[in-house]
Structure formats: structure tokens, C-alpha cells
Amino acid sequence: MQINIEFMVSLRRPKNLDRIAQINVPDNSTLKHVLKLLEYNFNEIRILQVFRPDGSRLTRKDILKDGEKLFLTIPVGGG
């Protein structure tokens, strides 16, 4: 199945992917499985936040659907 991923501008993009990319993943893949396929390490996976276009946040256990659109980012703080 295919999923669409948009990476936050400053986020490291594995496998030389464009900032907006479409990738093929096995059916019924969890978010954690996809992040591992993208070669993020354990510490990176722990801090990454992933959202759908409607603003809902995914957990690493969520099963993705064909055509899913995701936005990968990291927590940003400031003051």
C-alpha cells in the first residue's frame, strides 16, 4: 500500500526522501513499523510526533491505511 508523508522542514529525512514523499509499505503496517522502515532509530521514534491532515495525532500502534497522509514533526518549544 502507499502512504504519503510530509516531513517538517528541519526534520532529518531518511533515505534521501523529498520533503513530501510517497512510499510503499506492507498492508496493515503500524506507524512504528513504517518509522523503522524509514530507518529512524529508537530515540528518534520516541520523540517523533505524527499527525493526520485533520490534526489528529497517531500513536506508534496505529495501523495505517492505503493512501494515508501523514505529517512528521518533533515537539517544538520556546518562550
C-alpha positions in Angstrom: 0.0 0.0 0.0 1.1 3.6 -0.4 1.2 6.3 2.2 2.0 10.0 1.8 4.5 11.6 4.2 5.3 15.2 4.7 8.3 15.9 6.8 8.7 19.0 8.9 11.3 21.2 7.1 14.1 20.8 9.6 13.5 17.1 10.3 16.1 14.6 9.1 14.7 12.8 6.1 15.9 9.2 5.8 16.7 7.5 2.5 17.2 10.9 0.8 13.4 11.3 0.5 11.9 14.6 -0.7 10.2 16.7 2.0 6.9 15.4 0.6 7.1 11.8 -0.4 5.0 8.8 -1.3 6.3 5.4 -0.1 5.2 1.8 -0.4 4.7 -0.2 2.8 3.2 -3.6 3.6 -0.5 -3.8 4.2 -1.6 -3.3 7.8 1.7 -1.6 8.8 1.7 0.2 12.1 3.2 3.6 12.4 6.1 2.2 14.4 6.8 -0.3 11.6 6.9 2.5 9.0 9.2 4.6 11.1 11.6 1.7 11.4 11.4 1.2 7.6 12.4 4.8 7.3 15.4 3.9 9.3 14.7 6.1 12.4 16.4 4.8 15.5 14.7 4.1 18.8 15.4 7.5 20.3 14.1 9.3 17.1 10.9 7.2 17.1 10.3 8.1 20.8 10.3 11.9 20.1 8.6 12.0 16.6 5.1 13.2 16.5 2.9 12.2 13.6 -0.4 13.8 12.6 -3.1 13.3 10.0 -4.4 16.3 8.0 -7.3 16.7 10.3 -4.9 17.4 13.2 -5.4 14.1 15.0 -2.2 12.6 16.4 -1.2 9.0 15.7 0.3 6.6 18.2 3.0 4.1 17.2 0.5 1.3 17.4 -2.0 2.8 14.9 -2.4 0.7 11.8 -2.1 2.8 8.6 -4.5 2.7 5.6 -3.7 2.8 1.9 -3.4 6.4 0.8 -3.0 7.7 4.4 -1.4 11.2 4.6 0.9 11.9 7.5 2.9 14.8 8.8 6.1 14.0 10.7 7.4 16.6 13.2 9.2 16.9 16.5 8.0 18.7 19.6 8.9 22.4 19.4 9.1 24.6 22.4 10.1 28.1 23.2 9.2 31.0 25.2 
